């Protein structure tokens, strides 16, 4: 029996429509991060004050480090020291720097950048003043070692600057900090040329301690890092700091509530060697060590070339009998070569070279990137170390030293910025601290190459410096992470804690 075909049936469903108003949907509360706030507030008067005060830490550090170069001829004469004993003074200063750099880095990630910066300045000023009363060579070495311990904490000033600067300004403002190091270097050389011949090296140290004491008072105008406060859960203090900055800059805060993850794990050394950062950390350490070796090698080599007249491989026969120490003290005479006014002028001219390449350095950092810029300047440093071996006139020597100082300063500018940017807030101070500590190994070795080996073989010493710079250039070029244009990060625990300029632009 055939079945009857079925017809399609259309079913209409009637729904009761409400003519009233729709139920309001609950809107999510607006939130913002420290990165959003820093970018929204922008650059202004606060950042200028921050730049001047935190940048001035470079003046104090430069004066304390360069002090050894200008005092070496005097203490060599006063205590009748051998070459290795003069070199040991600088080595022990950097030994103290190396040990405490790691310690201060750990403490800064746990207790705050500002506190550690203040402690380091108090420490440095105290022992620097004590050095001027050193009764013997052994006491002098010990007290300068303690000064090196204090100076190691000065890098926290750079971290505070980095964490308050908007992304696009870091590549410009941080290299300009080199002006302060230059000012400190020129100041100590100028003071030495006037004070040492008149009232002695002890008064030079006392006068050189004054800028550090003044700066301690100025620190009260700079707050603790908002990024640090918020990462430890102290959101209220971070918000107060950001509001103060916005008011000072005559700007506005982002709308909403400040939120950040509270991070329990902070400043662990193992994080630097985690798989994510292992290669970066190891290569950064190599670069830091080589840059420090080259930088202090240039400074000490300049003093050695001038003091012992090693130009063209010949030693000076013009030894004179002088008496070191303060006026009125009875010291045993010894044969030594003191700096003449022309030597101080040469040191000043070569020191000015530290800022000569700053404009090119800034352009390279911002357009070529941190890695490529660093590899280029390191390669040029290697070349000029070899050129220093050419037998030339006094003007030629000054020219080579000028370019070397310019290049080694550019290297330090770039590696400081890269290191501060590549690590997140949870380990930034530790990353800077360990890098600064490891690099002091290079600074500890440099005196024995510049002040001992160079007296025996100029070519051997300069080839060694050049080879190390080549290794650093290769290491910089092959760094796995480029930080140009990248915002600072809180941690790598998750995407919600990683901030970028793209995210900020979308939320704005």
C-alpha positions, 0 to 999 in steps of 0.5 A: 500500500503506497504511503501518502506524501507528507507536506512540509509544515511551517511552525510559527513560534510567538515570543512575548516581547518586552517593551520596557528598558533592557536590563543594564549589563554590569561593566567591568571596572577599569584597571591599569598597570604601572607601565600604563601609568608611566606611559600616560603620565609621560616625561616632565619635570619629575623626570628632569629632577630624577635625571639630575639627582640620580645621574649625579650618583655617576659624579660621585662614583667617577670621582671615587674610581678615578681617584686611584689613577691620579693618586697612584704616582703620589702613594708610589712615592710616599710609601716607595711601592712596587708596580704590583703594589700600586696595581693591588690598590685598584684590584682590591677596590674592585674586589670589594665592588664585586662582592657587595654588588651581588649582595646589594642587588639581592637586597635591593630586589627584596627591600627596595632600590632607594634604601640600598642606594642610601646605605651605599652612599653613607657607607662610601662617604664614611670610608672615603673620609677615613682613607684620608687618615690612612697611616700606612699602605696596608690601611690605605688598601683596606679602606679603599676596598671598603669604599669599593663596597659602598660604590657598588650600590650606586647602580641602584640609581640607574635602576630607579631612573630606568623604572620611572622613564617612559619606554621611548625616552630610555634610549635617549635619557640613559646614555646622557647620564654619561655626562655625569660620569664625565663631570666627575672624572674631570672634577677629580682630575682638576682638583688633583692638579690643584690640591696634590701639589699644594696641600697633598693627596689626603686633602684631595680625598676629603674634598672629593667626599663632599659631593657624595655627602651633599647627594645623600640629602638630595635623595629625599626628593626621589621616591622608591620605585613604583614598580618595586612597590607594586610588585611587593604588594604595596599598591598604595605606596605605588599609587601615591608615588604615581599621583605625585609624579602626575601632579609634578608633571601637570599630567593625568593618571589613567582611569581605573584601579592600579593592579599588579600581581604580587610576586612571591619569588623575588631576586633569586640567583637561580632565575638568572640561570633559568633556561629562558635567560641562561644564554642571555645571562652568560653572554651579558656576563662576558660582555660586562667583564670585557667592557670593564677590563677595557674601560679601566685598562684605558684609564690606567694605561693612560696614567701609566703612559704619562707617568712612566713616559712609555710612548714608543716603548721607551722609559723616561730617564728624567727621574726626580727626587720628590717627597710625597704626603701632606706639607709638614710631614717628613717622608723618605725621598724616593725616585718617581715621576710625578704628574706635570701640568701637561699630563693633567691636561692630557688626562682631561682631554682624553676624558672629554672623549667619553662624551664625544660619541654620545650623539652617535651612541644614542642614534645607534641604540635607538635605530640599530638596536642595543645588540648591533650598536654594542658589537660595532663599538666593541669592534672599534675599541679593539681596533684602537687598542692596536692603533695605540701601539703605533709610535706617534707624537704626543698629539697622536697619543692624545688622539688615540686615547680620546677615541678609546675613552669615547668608545669604552664609554659608549660600550658601558652606556649600551650594556647598562641599558640592555641589562636593565631592559632585558630582565623583569622587575623581580630580578632586575636589580639582581641582574644588574648587581651580578653583572656589575659584580662579574665585570669587576673581575675584568677591572681587578685584572686590568691594573696588572695588565696596564701597570705591570705587563705594559711596563714589560711589553706594550704590544703584549698588553694592547693585544690582550686588551684588543682580543678581549674586545673582539670576543665581547663584540661577537658575544654582543652580536649574538645575544638572543634578545633585542630590547629596543622599543620593548617595555619593562616587564614585571615577571615572566610568570604569565601573559597578564604580567608582561607589559608591552607598548602595544597593550598600552596603546590598546588600553589607552 
